[in-house]
Amino acid sequence: MTNQAASTSARVWDAIEVEKRRDRFVRRVTVSAWTVTFILVITLVVMVSMQVAQMAKAALVGAVPWLAVLGVAMPLVIVLGILSVLIATLGTIGMFVRMRTASLTEIQLRLSALESMLASGGSGTGETAGSR
């Protein structure tokens, strides 16, 4: 029966390690999504700034109205802004949900291991407390 308890305990800890690996993967994906989001936002700022600068020069001369300057910037800003916030938010929510699920699963597995250890005789925990 000791071999069975040891194999059950080993399976439990293997399952915990698998969950921890999944957590690390989700964390890496989320960090990558945030990084890409910030890179896109920086790229967007540079591109739009160049376009706005060109249009502002034309508006200063009177070649185009000032609303044309805003018109150049707005569609790209809105689309990429919404997309980047959506991706980052979903990634973050996914990471938090995954962390909570893994924590609960780890608690369940640890309790299962403790229960199987106690059912198999306690491996001497009661004897050492009583002998002191």
MOPEPE-V692450 format. One record per helix or strand of 2 or more residues. SS is the DSSP state (2 for helix, 1 for strand). FROM is the first residue (numbers start at 0). TO is the last residue. If there is no record, write none. Layout:
# MOPEPE-V692450
SS/FROM/TO  SS/FROM/TO
This chain:
# MOPEPE-V692450
2/1/60  2/65/118  2/121/130
